[in-house]
Amino acid sequence: MSQPAIRSRVAVGDTSIAFLPDGSGAHNPDVLFPGVDWTTRPGYLEDGQLVLSFGSFLIRAGGRKILVDLVVGATP
């Protein structure tokens, strides 16, 4: 069974990027990626659904912290 992404971090020198998950969901792959032949991509679908994780990235570099929200859904 597919699992949502977990919190993770990668660092290069003094710069680090952390993924901060805040949810996941199963979606119809044909709506998100129309025309893709999923039979050529075994293991990507679970019961015909594509499991995606949602979250943000926290970037720490040069004494600064930058939060990048990936925004899922309608924006104003």
N, CA, C, O and CB atoms as a CASP TS submission, in Angstrom:
PFRMAT TS
TARGET T0000
AUTHOR 0000-0000-0000
METHOD Language model
MODEL 1
PARENT N/A
ATOM      1  N   MET     1       0.838  -1.187   0.000  1.00  0.00           N
ATOM      2  CA  MET     1       0.000   0.000   0.000  1.00  0.00           C
ATOM      3  C   MET     1       0.880   1.246   0.000  1.00  0.00           C
ATOM      4  O   MET     1       1.883   1.298   0.711  1.00  0.00           O
ATOM      5  CB  MET     1      -0.952   0.001   1.217  1.00  0.00           C
ATOM      6  N   SER     2       0.515   2.229  -0.780  1.00  0.00           N
ATOM      7  CA  SER     2       1.264   3.483  -0.839  1.00  0.00           C
ATOM      8  C   SER     2       1.126   4.228   0.476  1.00  0.00           C
ATOM      9  O   SER     2       0.063   4.242   1.097  1.00  0.00           O
ATOM     10  CB  SER     2       0.778   4.363  -2.011  1.00  0.00           C
ATOM     11  N   GLN     3       2.214   4.841   0.880  1.00  0.00           N
ATOM     12  CA  GLN     3       2.213   5.623   2.114  1.00  0.00           C
ATOM     13  C   GLN     3       2.487   7.080   1.780  1.00  0.00           C
ATOM     14  O   GLN     3       3.261   7.377   0.870  1.00  0.00           O
ATOM     15  CB  GLN     3       3.264   5.082   3.122  1.00  0.00           C
ATOM     16  N   PRO     4       1.855   7.990   2.512  1.00  0.00           N
ATOM     17  CA  PRO     4       2.165   9.404   2.312  1.00  0.00           C
ATOM     18  C   PRO     4       3.621   9.677   2.677  1.00  0.00           C
ATOM     19  O   PRO     4       4.243   8.917   3.419  1.00  0.00           O
ATOM     20  CB  PRO     4       1.222  10.295   3.152  1.00  0.00           C
ATOM     21  N   ALA     5       4.138  10.753   2.154  1.00  0.00           N
ATOM     22  CA  ALA     5       5.523  11.134   2.445  1.00  0.00           C
ATOM     23  C   ALA     5       5.676  11.472   3.919  1.00  0.00           C
ATOM     24  O   ALA     5       4.734  11.923   4.571  1.00  0.00           O
ATOM     25  CB  ALA     5       5.957  12.332   1.574  1.00  0.00           C
ATOM     26  N   ILE     6       6.872  11.247   4.429  1.00  0.00           N
ATOM     27  CA  ILE     6       7.170  11.585   5.813  1.00  0.00           C
ATOM     28  C   ILE     6       8.042  12.834   5.846  1.00  0.00           C
ATOM     29  O   ILE     6       8.610  13.237   4.831  1.00  0.00           O
ATOM     30  CB  ILE     6       7.868  10.404   6.538  1.00  0.00           C
ATOM     31  N   ARG     7       8.136  13.431   7.014  1.00  0.00           N
ATOM     32  CA  ARG     7       8.997  14.599   7.162  1.00  0.00           C
ATOM     33  C   ARG     7      10.426  14.182   6.864  1.00  0.00           C
ATOM     34  O   ARG     7      10.903  13.166   7.368  1.00  0.00           O
ATOM     35  CB  ARG     7       8.881  15.216   8.589  1.00  0.00           C
ATOM     36  N   SER     8      11.103  14.967   6.048  1.00  0.00           N
ATOM     37  CA  SER     8      12.479  14.635   5.688  1.00  0.00           C
ATOM     38  C   SER     8      13.270  15.912   5.471  1.00  0.00           C
ATOM     39  O   SER     8      12.703  16.994   5.317  1.00  0.00           O
ATOM     40  CB  SER     8      12.523  13.749   4.423  1.00  0.00           C
ATOM     41  N   ARG     9      14.588  15.772   5.460  1.00  0.00           N
ATOM     42  CA  ARG     9      15.463  16.937   5.344  1.00  0.00           C
ATOM     43  C   ARG     9      16.711  16.554   4.570  1.00  0.00           C
ATOM     44  O   ARG     9      17.238  15.451   4.713  1.00  0.00           O
ATOM     45  CB  ARG     9      15.836  17.496   6.740  1.00  0.00           C
ATOM     46  N   VAL    10      17.172  17.484   3.748  1.00  0.00           N
ATOM     47  CA  VAL    10      18.423  17.299   3.030  1.00  0.00           C
ATOM     48  C   VAL    10      19.254  18.567   3.239  1.00  0.00           C
ATOM     49  O   VAL    10      18.720  19.676   3.256  1.00  0.00           O
ATOM     50  CB  VAL    10      18.176  17.008   1.496  1.00  0.00           C
ATOM     51  N   ALA    11      20.551  18.389   3.395  1.00  0.00           N
ATOM     52  CA  ALA    11      21.436  19.534   3.607  1.00  0.00           C
ATOM     53  C   ALA    11      22.610  19.470   2.647  1.00  0.00           C
ATOM     54  O   ALA    11      23.164  18.405   2.377  1.00  0.00           O
ATOM     55  CB  ALA    11      21.937  19.579   5.063  1.00  0.00           C
ATOM     56  N   VAL    12      22.973  20.644   2.138  1.00  0.00           N
ATOM     57  CA  VAL    12      24.163  20.799   1.313  1.00  0.00           C
ATOM     58  C   VAL    12      24.894  22.016   1.860  1.00  0.00           C
ATOM     59  O   VAL    12      24.430  23.148   1.724  1.00  0.00           O
ATOM     60  CB  VAL    12      23.810  20.960  -0.229  1.00  0.00           C
ATOM     61  N   GLY    13      26.029  21.770   2.474  1.00  0.00           N
ATOM     62  CA  GLY    13      26.738  22.872   3.117  1.00  0.00           C
ATOM     63  C   GLY    13      25.891  23.460   4.235  1.00  0.00           C
ATOM     64  O   GLY    13      25.372  22.731   5.080  1.00  0.00           O
ATOM     65  N   ASP    14      25.754  24.774   4.237  1.00  0.00           N
ATOM     66  CA  ASP    14      24.957  25.468   5.260  1.00  0.00           C
ATOM     67  C   ASP    14      23.492  25.626   4.868  1.00  0.00           C
ATOM     68  O   ASP    14      22.726  26.251   5.602  1.00  0.00           O
ATOM     69  CB  ASP    14      25.550  26.832   5.533  1.00  0.00           C
ATOM     70  N   THR    15      23.094  25.081   3.745  1.00  0.00           N
ATOM     71  CA  THR    15      21.710  25.188   3.286  1.00  0.00           C
ATOM     72  C   THR    15      20.994  23.865   3.528  1.00  0.00           C
ATOM     73  O   THR    15      21.518  22.791   3.229  1.00  0.00           O
ATOM     74  CB  THR    15      21.650  25.576   1.782  1.00  0.00           C
ATOM     75  N   SER    16      19.774  23.967   4.082  1.00  0.00           N
ATOM     76  CA  SER    16      18.978  22.752   4.272  1.00  0.00           C
ATOM     77  C   SER    16      17.565  22.989   3.769  1.00  0.00           C
ATOM     78  O   SER    16      17.048  24.105   3.807  1.00  0.00           O
ATOM     79  CB  SER    16      18.961  22.323   5.761  1.00  0.00           C
ATOM     80  N   ILE    17      16.957  21.912   3.300  1.00  0.00           N
ATOM     81  CA  ILE    17      15.572  21.944   2.834  1.00  0.00           C
ATOM     82  C   ILE    17      14.846  20.806   3.531  1.00  0.00           C
ATOM     83  O   ILE    17      15.256  19.648   3.452  1.00  0.00           O
ATOM     84  CB  ILE    17      15.473  21.818   1.261  1.00  0.00           C
ATOM     85  N   ALA    18      13.754  21.156   4.218  1.00  0.00           N
ATOM     86  CA  ALA    18      12.953  20.155   4.920  1.00  0.00           C
ATOM     87  C   ALA    18      11.570  20.103   4.287  1.00  0.00           C
ATOM     88  O   ALA    18      10.965  21.140   4.013  1.00  0.00           O
ATOM     89  CB  ALA    18      12.856  20.475   6.443  1.00  0.00           C
ATOM     90  N   PHE    19      11.070  18.889   4.055  1.00  0.00           N
ATOM     91  CA  PHE    19       9.693  18.715   3.595  1.00  0.00           C
ATOM     92  C   PHE    19       8.835  18.543   4.831  1.00  0.00           C
ATOM     93  O   PHE    19       9.111  17.691   5.676  1.00  0.00           O
ATOM     94  CB  PHE    19       9.547  17.487   2.614  1.00  0.00           C
ATOM     95  N   LEU    20       7.782  19.362   4.936  1.00  0.00           N
ATOM     96  CA  LEU    20       6.881  19.341   6.081  1.00  0.00           C
ATOM     97  C   LEU    20       5.512  18.884   5.607  1.00  0.00           C
ATOM     98  O   LEU    20       4.706  19.705   5.170  1.00  0.00           O
ATOM     99  CB  LEU    20       6.798  20.738   6.763  1.00  0.00           C
ATOM    100  N   PRO    21       5.235  17.591   5.686  1.00  0.00           N
ATOM    101  CA  PRO    21       3.956  17.083   5.182  1.00  0.00           C
ATOM    102  C   PRO    21       2.792  17.527   6.065  1.00  0.00           C
ATOM    103  O   PRO    21       2.924  17.621   7.286  1.00  0.00           O
ATOM    104  CB  PRO    21       3.991  15.555   5.093  1.00  0.00           C
ATOM    105  N   ASP    22       1.656  17.796   5.434  1.00  0.00           N
ATOM    106  CA  ASP    22       0.467  18.134   6.218  1.00  0.00           C
ATOM    107  C   ASP    22      -0.775  17.402   5.723  1.00  0.00           C
ATOM    108  O   ASP    22      -1.896  17.794   6.048  1.00  0.00           O
ATOM    109  CB  ASP    22       0.226  19.632   6.180  1.00  0.00           C
ATOM    110  N   GLY    23      -0.588  16.352   4.945  1.00  0.00           N
ATOM    111  CA  GLY    23      -1.721  15.545   4.515  1.00  0.00           C
ATOM    112  C   GLY    23      -1.431  14.769   3.253  1.00  0.00           C
ATOM    113  O   GLY    23      -0.373  14.911   2.639  1.00  0.00           O
ATOM    114  N   SER    24      -2.394  13.943   2.879  1.00  0.00           N
ATOM    115  CA  SER    24      -2.282  13.171   1.651  1.00  0.00           C
ATOM    116  C   SER    24      -3.681  12.823   1.180  1.00  0.00           C
ATOM    117  O   SER    24      -4.658  12.983   1.912  1.00  0.00           O
ATOM    118  CB  SER    24      -1.426  11.889   1.860  1.00  0.00           C
ATOM    119  N   GLY    25      -3.761  12.348  -0.041  1.00  0.00           N
ATOM    120  CA  GLY    25      -5.054  11.956  -0.575  1.00  0.00           C
ATOM    121  C   GLY    25      -4.904  11.089  -1.807  1.00  0.00           C
ATOM    122  O   GLY    25      -3.881  11.120  -2.492  1.00  0.00           O
ATOM    123  N   ALA    26      -5.952  10.307  -2.080  1.00  0.00           N
ATOM    124  CA  ALA    26      -5.983   9.461  -3.275  1.00  0.00           C
ATOM    125  C   ALA    26      -6.791  10.187  -4.346  1.00  0.00           C
ATOM    126  O   ALA    26      -7.878  10.696  -4.075  1.00  0.00           O
ATOM    127  CB  ALA    26      -6.599   8.046  -2.962  1.00  0.00           C
ATOM    128  N   HIS    27      -6.256  10.231  -5.556  1.00  0.00           N
ATOM    129  CA  HIS    27      -6.866  11.005  -6.633  1.00  0.00           C
ATOM    130  C   HIS    27      -6.961  10.194  -7.917  1.00  0.00           C
ATOM    131  O   HIS    27      -6.178   9.274  -8.151  1.00  0.00           O
ATOM    132  CB  HIS    27      -6.072  12.280  -6.882  1.00  0.00           C
ATOM    133  N   ASN    28      -7.924  10.550  -8.731  1.00  0.00           N
ATOM    134  CA  ASN    28      -8.094   9.932 -10.040  1.00  0.00           C
ATOM    135  C   ASN    28      -6.938  10.396 -10.928  1.00  0.00           C
ATOM    136  O   ASN    28      -6.846  11.585 -11.232  1.00  0.00           O
ATOM    137  CB  ASN    28      -9.489  10.299 -10.674  1.00  0.00           C
ATOM    138  N   PRO    29      -6.063   9.495 -11.347  1.00  0.00           N
ATOM    139  CA  PRO    29      -4.900   9.906 -12.129  1.00  0.00           C
ATOM    140  C   PRO    29      -5.259  10.479 -13.500  1.00  0.00           C
ATOM    141  O   PRO    29      -4.507  11.284 -14.049  1.00  0.00           O
ATOM    142  CB  PRO    29      -3.977   8.738 -12.305  1.00  0.00           C
ATOM    143  N   ASP    30      -6.400  10.071 -14.055  1.00  0.00           N
ATOM    144  CA  ASP    30      -6.786  10.570 -15.381  1.00  0.00           C
ATOM    145  C   ASP    30      -7.220  12.029 -15.338  1.00  0.00           C
ATOM    146  O   ASP    30      -7.165  12.720 -16.355  1.00  0.00           O
ATOM    147  CB  ASP    30      -7.910   9.720 -15.955  1.00  0.00           C
ATOM    148  N   VAL    31      -7.647  12.502 -14.180  1.00  0.00           N
ATOM    149  CA  VAL    31      -8.018  13.908 -14.036  1.00  0.00           C
ATOM    150  C   VAL    31      -6.768  14.763 -13.906  1.00  0.00           C
ATOM    151  O   VAL    31      -6.674  15.839 -14.495  1.00  0.00           O
ATOM    152  CB  VAL    31      -8.938  14.112 -12.816  1.00  0.00           C
ATOM    153  N   LEU    32      -5.808  14.271 -13.125  1.00  0.00           N
ATOM    154  CA  LEU    32      -4.577  15.038 -12.898  1.00  0.00           C
ATOM    155  C   LEU    32      -3.613  14.981 -14.082  1.00  0.00           C
ATOM    156  O   LEU    32      -2.958  15.971 -14.409  1.00  0.00           O
ATOM    157  CB  LEU    32      -3.878  14.526 -11.657  1.00  0.00           C
ATOM    158  N   PHE    33      -3.534  13.816 -14.716  1.00  0.00           N
ATOM    159  CA  PHE    33      -2.587  13.610 -15.814  1.00  0.00           C
ATOM    160  C   PHE    33      -3.293  12.940 -16.986  1.00  0.00           C
ATOM    161  O   PHE    33      -3.064  11.760 -17.253  1.00  0.00           O
ATOM    162  CB  PHE    33      -1.380  12.756 -15.349  1.00  0.00           C
ATOM    163  N   PRO    34      -4.156  13.686 -17.697  1.00  0.00           N
ATOM    164  CA  PRO    34      -4.901  13.078 -18.802  1.00  0.00           C
ATOM    165  C   PRO    34      -3.968  12.568 -19.905  1.00  0.00           C
ATOM    166  O   PRO    34      -2.971  13.204 -20.247  1.00  0.00           O
ATOM    167  CB  PRO    34      -5.890  14.088 -19.385  1.00  0.00           C
ATOM    168  N   GLY    35      -4.322  11.407 -20.447  1.00  0.00           N
ATOM    169  CA  GLY    35      -3.565  10.857 -21.561  1.00  0.00           C
ATOM    170  C   GLY    35      -2.392   9.979 -21.163  1.00  0.00           C
ATOM    171  O   GLY    35      -1.753   9.391 -22.035  1.00  0.00           O
ATOM    172  N   VAL    36      -2.089   9.870 -19.881  1.00  0.00           N
ATOM    173  CA  VAL    36      -0.968   9.026 -19.440  1.00  0.00           C
ATOM    174  C   VAL    36      -1.416   7.568 -19.445  1.00  0.00           C
ATOM    175  O   VAL    36      -2.488   7.234 -18.938  1.00  0.00           O
ATOM    176  CB  VAL    36      -0.465   9.448 -18.013  1.00  0.00           C
ATOM    177  N   ASP    37      -0.594   6.717 -20.015  1.00  0.00           N
ATOM    178  CA  ASP    37      -0.862   5.281 -20.013  1.00  0.00           C
ATOM    179  C   ASP    37      -0.259   4.693 -18.738  1.00  0.00           C
ATOM    180  O   ASP    37       0.941   4.423 -18.680  1.00  0.00           O
ATOM    181  CB  ASP    37      -0.274   4.584 -21.298  1.00  0.00           C
ATOM    182  N   TRP    38      -1.088   4.499 -17.728  1.00  0.00           N
ATOM    183  CA  TRP    38      -0.617   4.053 -16.423  1.00  0.00           C
ATOM    184  C   TRP    38      -0.182   2.593 -16.428  1.00  0.00           C
ATOM    185  O   TRP    38       0.478   2.148 -15.488  1.00  0.00           O
ATOM    186  CB  TRP    38      -1.696   4.257 -15.392  1.00  0.00           C
ATOM    187  N   THR    39      -0.537   1.840 -17.463  1.00  0.00           N
ATOM    188  CA  THR    39      -0.074   0.449 -17.546  1.00  0.00           C
ATOM    189  C   THR    39       1.437   0.382 -17.759  1.00  0.00           C
ATOM    190  O   THR    39       2.058  -0.642 -17.472  1.00  0.00           O
ATOM    191  CB  THR    39      -0.798  -0.290 -18.685  1.00  0.00           C
ATOM    192  N   THR    40       2.027   1.456 -18.254  1.00  0.00           N
ATOM    193  CA  THR    40       3.477   1.502 -18.460  1.00  0.00           C
ATOM    194  C   THR    40       4.208   1.979 -17.211  1.00  0.00           C
ATOM    195  O   THR    40       5.433   2.092 -17.210  1.00  0.00           O
ATOM    196  CB  THR    40       3.814   2.413 -19.636  1.00  0.00           C
ATOM    197  N   ARG    41       3.459   2.257 -16.153  1.00  0.00           N
ATOM    198  CA  ARG    41       4.050   2.749 -14.900  1.00  0.00           C
ATOM    199  C   ARG    41       3.567   1.906 -13.722  1.00  0.00           C
ATOM    200  O   ARG    41       2.846   2.406 -12.859  1.00  0.00           O
ATOM    201  CB  ARG    41       3.694   4.244 -14.674  1.00  0.00           C
ATOM    202  N   PRO    42       3.954   0.643 -13.681  1.00  0.00           N
ATOM    203  CA  PRO    42       3.489  -0.224 -12.598  1.00  0.00           C
ATOM    204  C   PRO    42       3.956   0.277 -11.233  1.00  0.00           C
ATOM    205  O   PRO    42       5.072   0.775 -11.080  1.00  0.00           O
ATOM    206  CB  PRO    42       3.978  -1.652 -12.823  1.00  0.00           C
ATOM    207  N   GLY    43       3.078   0.132 -10.256  1.00  0.00           N
ATOM    208  CA  GLY    43       3.425   0.526  -8.905  1.00  0.00           C
ATOM    209  C   GLY    43       3.065   1.941  -8.526  1.00  0.00           C
ATOM    210  O   GLY    43       3.185   2.314  -7.359  1.00  0.00           O
ATOM    211  N   TYR    44       2.622   2.745  -9.489  1.00  0.00           N
ATOM    212  CA  TYR    44       2.274   4.129  -9.181  1.00  0.00           C
ATOM    213  C   TYR    44       0.853   4.272  -8.650  1.00  0.00           C
ATOM    214  O   TYR    44       0.563   5.218  -7.918  1.00  0.00           O
ATOM    215  CB  TYR    44       2.441   4.984 -10.409  1.00  0.00           C
ATOM    216  N   LEU    45      -0.035   3.349  -9.006  1.00  0.00           N
ATOM    217  CA  LEU    45      -1.432   3.458  -8.607  1.00  0.00           C
ATOM    218  C   LEU    45      -1.771   2.440  -7.533  1.00  0.00           C
ATOM    219  O   LEU    45      -1.231   1.335  -7.516  1.00  0.00           O
ATOM    220  CB  LEU    45      -2.345   3.276  -9.810  1.00  0.00           C
ATOM    221  N   GLU    46      -2.655   2.815  -6.655  1.00  0.00           N
ATOM    222  CA  GLU    46      -3.172   1.934  -5.612  1.00  0.00           C
ATOM    223  C   GLU    46      -4.680   1.853  -5.799  1.00  0.00           C
ATOM    224  O   GLU    46      -5.387   2.844  -5.617  1.00  0.00           O
ATOM    225  CB  GLU    46      -2.797   2.451  -4.169  1.00  0.00           C
ATOM    226  N   ASP    47      -5.169   0.679  -6.161  1.00  0.00           N
ATOM    227  CA  ASP    47      -6.605   0.492  -6.448  1.00  0.00           C
ATOM    228  C   ASP    47      -7.101   1.523  -7.464  1.00  0.00           C
ATOM    229  O   ASP    47      -8.212   2.040  -7.341  1.00  0.00           O
ATOM    230  CB  ASP    47      -7.434   0.597  -5.145  1.00  0.00           C
ATOM    231  N   GLY    48      -6.266   1.819  -8.476  1.00  0.00           N
ATOM    232  CA  GLY    48      -6.640   2.747  -9.533  1.00  0.00           C
ATOM    233  C   GLY    48      -6.500   4.212  -9.170  1.00  0.00           C
ATOM    234  O   GLY    48      -6.836   5.080  -9.976  1.00  0.00           O
ATOM    235  N   GLN    49      -6.012   4.505  -7.980  1.00  0.00           N
ATOM    236  CA  GLN    49      -5.865   5.886  -7.518  1.00  0.00           C
ATOM    237  C   GLN    49      -4.388   6.241  -7.353  1.00  0.00           C
ATOM    238  O   GLN    49      -3.551   5.379  -7.088  1.00  0.00           O
ATOM    239  CB  GLN    49      -6.617   6.094  -6.188  1.00  0.00           C
ATOM    240  N   LEU    50      -4.094   7.514  -7.513  1.00  0.00           N
ATOM    241  CA  LEU    50      -2.742   8.027  -7.326  1.00  0.00           C
ATOM    242  C   LEU    50      -2.687   8.691  -5.950  1.00  0.00           C
ATOM    243  O   LEU    50      -3.405   9.657  -5.694  1.00  0.00           O
ATOM    244  CB  LEU    50      -2.344   9.036  -8.471  1.00  0.00           C
ATOM    245  N   VAL    51      -1.829   8.168  -5.062  1.00  0.00           N
ATOM    246  CA  VAL    51      -1.705   8.722  -3.715  1.00  0.00           C
ATOM    247  C   VAL    51      -0.658   9.832  -3.739  1.00  0.00           C
ATOM    248  O   VAL    51       0.495   9.610  -4.110  1.00  0.00           O
ATOM    249  CB  VAL    51      -1.321   7.614  -2.680  1.00  0.00           C
ATOM    250  N   LEU    52      -1.079  11.030  -3.337  1.00  0.00           N
ATOM    251  CA  LEU    52      -0.193  12.189  -3.330  1.00  0.00           C
ATOM    252  C   LEU    52      -0.087  12.757  -1.924  1.00  0.00           C
ATOM    253  O   LEU    52      -1.048  12.730  -1.155  1.00  0.00           O
ATOM    254  CB  LEU    52      -0.695  13.266  -4.309  1.00  0.00           C
ATOM    255  N   SER    53       1.083  13.268  -1.600  1.00  0.00           N
ATOM    256  CA  SER    53       1.300  13.945  -0.324  1.00  0.00           C
ATOM    257  C   SER    53       1.285  15.448  -0.544  1.00  0.00           C
ATOM    258  O   SER    53       1.666  15.940  -1.605  1.00  0.00           O
ATOM    259  CB  SER    53       2.634  13.501   0.324  1.00  0.00           C
ATOM    260  N   PHE    54       0.840  16.164   0.474  1.00  0.00           N
ATOM    261  CA  PHE    54       0.788  17.625   0.424  1.00  0.00           C
ATOM    262  C   PHE    54       1.633  18.184   1.555  1.00  0.00           C
ATOM    263  O   PHE    54       1.789  17.548   2.597  1.00  0.00           O
ATOM    264  CB  PHE    54      -0.678  18.142   0.520  1.00  0.00           C
ATOM    265  N   GLY    55       2.165  19.348   1.351  1.00  0.00           N
ATOM    266  CA  GLY    55       2.953  19.955   2.408  1.00  0.00           C
ATOM    267  C   GLY    55       3.674  21.194   1.938  1.00  0.00           C
ATOM    268  O   GLY    55       3.309  21.819   0.942  1.00  0.00           O
ATOM    269  N   SER    56       4.711  21.531   2.685  1.00  0.00           N
ATOM    270  CA  SER    56       5.499  22.724   2.422  1.00  0.00           C
ATOM    271  C   SER    56       6.982  22.377   2.511  1.00  0.00           C
ATOM    272  O   SER    56       7.359  21.312   2.999  1.00  0.00           O
ATOM    273  CB  SER    56       5.137  23.857   3.416  1.00  0.00           C
ATOM    274  N   PHE    57       7.804  23.287   2.035  1.00  0.00           N
ATOM    275  CA  PHE    57       9.248  23.157   2.175  1.00  0.00           C
ATOM    276  C   PHE    57       9.755  24.299   3.041  1.00  0.00           C
ATOM    277  O   PHE    57       9.381  25.455   2.841  1.00  0.00           O
ATOM    278  CB  PHE    57       9.953  23.153   0.789  1.00  0.00           C
ATOM    279  N   LEU    58      10.610  23.970   4.002  1.00  0.00           N
ATOM    280  CA  LEU    58      11.283  24.983   4.806  1.00  0.00           C
ATOM    281  C   LEU    58      12.739  25.011   4.370  1.00  0.00           C
ATOM    282  O   LEU    58      13.465  24.027   4.517  1.00  0.00           O
ATOM    283  CB  LEU    58      11.148  24.689   6.347  1.00  0.00           C
ATOM    284  N   ILE    59      13.156  26.150   3.833  1.00  0.00           N
ATOM    285  CA  ILE    59      14.527  26.323   3.350  1.00  0.00           C
ATOM    286  C   ILE    59      15.263  27.206   4.350  1.00  0.00           C
ATOM    287  O   ILE    59      14.801  28.292   4.701  1.00  0.00           O
ATOM    288  CB  ILE    59      14.558  26.950   1.904  1.00  0.00           C
ATOM    289  N   ARG    60      16.405  26.726   4.798  1.00  0.00           N
ATOM    290  CA  ARG    60      17.254  27.501   5.702  1.00  0.00           C
ATOM    291  C   ARG    60      18.571  27.747   5.000  1.00  0.00           C
ATOM    292  O   ARG    60      19.303  26.810   4.683  1.00  0.00           O
ATOM    293  CB  ARG    60      17.472  26.767   7.068  1.00  0.00           C
ATOM    294  N   ALA    61      18.870  29.026   4.756  1.00  0.00           N
ATOM    295  CA  ALA    61      20.092  29.380   4.025  1.00  0.00           C
ATOM    296  C   ALA    61      20.540  30.777   4.425  1.00  0.00           C
ATOM    297  O   ALA    61      19.728  31.698   4.524  1.00  0.00           O
ATOM    298  CB  ALA    61      19.867  29.302   2.491  1.00  0.00           C
ATOM    299  N   GLY    62      21.814  30.920   4.649  1.00  0.00           N
ATOM    300  CA  GLY    62      22.368  32.237   4.936  1.00  0.00           C
ATOM    301  C   GLY    62      21.705  32.949   6.098  1.00  0.00           C
ATOM    302  O   GLY    62      21.533  34.167   6.051  1.00  0.00           O
ATOM    303  N   GLY    63      21.327  32.218   7.144  1.00  0.00           N
ATOM    304  CA  GLY    63      20.686  32.843   8.299  1.00  0.00           C
ATOM    305  C   GLY    63      19.222  33.186   8.080  1.00  0.00           C
ATOM    306  O   GLY    63      18.588  33.782   8.951  1.00  0.00           O
ATOM    307  N   ARG    64      18.682  32.817   6.931  1.00  0.00           N
ATOM    308  CA  ARG    64      17.267  33.087   6.623  1.00  0.00           C
ATOM    309  C   ARG    64      16.472  31.805   6.617  1.00  0.00           C
ATOM    310  O   ARG    64      17.009  30.720   6.396  1.00  0.00           O
ATOM    311  CB  ARG    64      17.124  33.794   5.270  1.00  0.00           C
ATOM    312  N   LYS    65      15.171  31.947   6.867  1.00  0.00           N
ATOM    313  CA  LYS    65      14.240  30.831   6.773  1.00  0.00           C
ATOM    314  C   LYS    65      13.150  31.221   5.791  1.00  0.00           C
ATOM    315  O   LYS    65      12.540  32.283   5.911  1.00  0.00           O
ATOM    316  CB  LYS    65      13.642  30.460   8.171  1.00  0.00           C
ATOM    317  N   ILE    66      12.912  30.352   4.820  1.00  0.00           N
ATOM    318  CA  ILE    66      11.913  30.616   3.781  1.00  0.00           C
ATOM    319  C   ILE    66      10.945  29.442   3.763  1.00  0.00           C
ATOM    320  O   ILE    66      11.363  28.295   3.604  1.00  0.00           O
ATOM    321  CB  ILE    66      12.582  30.825   2.369  1.00  0.00           C
ATOM    322  N   LEU    67       9.662  29.716   3.924  1.00  0.00           N
ATOM    323  CA  LEU    67       8.641  28.683   3.870  1.00  0.00           C
ATOM    324  C   LEU    67       7.965  28.737   2.507  1.00  0.00           C
ATOM    325  O   LEU    67       7.431  29.775   2.117  1.00  0.00           O
ATOM    326  CB  LEU    67       7.605  28.856   5.017  1.00  0.00           C
ATOM    327  N   VAL    68       7.986  27.630   1.789  1.00  0.00           N
ATOM    328  CA  VAL    68       7.365  27.540   0.471  1.00  0.00           C
ATOM    329  C   VAL    68       6.156  26.619   0.606  1.00  0.00           C
ATOM    330  O   VAL    68       6.309  25.406   0.748  1.00  0.00           O
ATOM    331  CB  VAL    68       8.380  27.009  -0.620  1.00  0.00           C
ATOM    332  N   ASP    69       4.960  27.191   0.562  1.00  0.00           N
ATOM    333  CA  ASP    69       3.726  26.422   0.667  1.00  0.00           C
ATOM    334  C   ASP    69       3.328  25.983  -0.727  1.00  0.00           C
ATOM    335  O   ASP    69       3.222  26.809  -1.633  1.00  0.00           O
ATOM    336  CB  ASP    69       2.588  27.251   1.344  1.00  0.00           C
ATOM    337  N   LEU    70       3.104  24.678  -0.910  1.00  0.00           N
ATOM    338  CA  LEU    70       2.806  24.136  -2.233  1.00  0.00           C
ATOM    339  C   LEU    70       1.366  24.379  -2.667  1.00  0.00           C
ATOM    340  O   LEU    70       1.029  24.108  -3.820  1.00  0.00           O
ATOM    341  CB  LEU    70       3.091  22.661  -2.252  1.00  0.00           C
ATOM    342  N   VAL    71       0.523  24.869  -1.803  1.00  0.00           N
ATOM    343  CA  VAL    71      -0.858  25.277  -2.073  1.00  0.00           C
ATOM    344  C   VAL    71      -1.621  24.257  -2.911  1.00  0.00           C
ATOM    345  O   VAL    71      -1.368  24.099  -4.106  1.00  0.00           O
ATOM    346  CB  VAL    71      -0.871  26.616  -2.775  1.00  0.00           C
ATOM    347  N   VAL    72      -2.537  23.584  -2.278  1.00  0.00           N
ATOM    348  CA  VAL    72      -3.436  22.672  -2.972  1.00  0.00           C
ATOM    349  C   VAL    72      -4.831  23.266  -2.852  1.00  0.00           C
ATOM    350  O   VAL    72      -5.293  23.579  -1.754  1.00  0.00           O
ATOM    351  CB  VAL    72      -3.368  21.205  -2.377  1.00  0.00           C
ATOM    352  N   GLY    73      -5.487  23.417  -3.975  1.00  0.00           N
ATOM    353  CA  GLY    73      -6.836  23.957  -3.965  1.00  0.00           C
ATOM    354  C   GLY    73      -6.893  25.321  -4.617  1.00  0.00           C
ATOM    355  O   GLY    73      -5.902  25.834  -5.136  1.00  0.00           O
ATOM    356  N   ALA    74      -8.069  25.883  -4.575  1.00  0.00           N
ATOM    357  CA  ALA    74      -8.306  27.186  -5.203  1.00  0.00           C
ATOM    358  C   ALA    74      -7.556  28.283  -4.454  1.00  0.00           C
ATOM    359  O   ALA    74      -7.454  28.257  -3.227  1.00  0.00           O
ATOM    360  CB  ALA    74      -9.815  27.504  -5.244  1.00  0.00           C
ATOM    361  N   THR    75      -7.043  29.231  -5.200  1.00  0.00           N
ATOM    362  CA  THR    75      -6.405  30.389  -4.595  1.00  0.00           C
ATOM    363  C   THR    75      -7.239  31.627  -4.911  1.00  0.00           C
ATOM    364  O   THR    75      -7.877  31.695  -5.962  1.00  0.00           O
ATOM    365  CB  THR    75      -4.941  30.554  -5.103  1.00  0.00           C
ATOM    366  N   PRO    76      -7.238  32.600  -4.011  1.00  0.00           N
ATOM    367  CA  PRO    76      -8.068  33.794  -4.238  1.00  0.00           C
ATOM    368  C   PRO    76      -7.585  34.629  -5.395  1.00  0.00           C
ATOM    369  O   PRO    76      -8.181  35.660  -5.704  1.00  0.00           O
ATOM    370  CB  PRO    76      -8.106  34.645  -3.001  1.00  0.00           C
TER
END
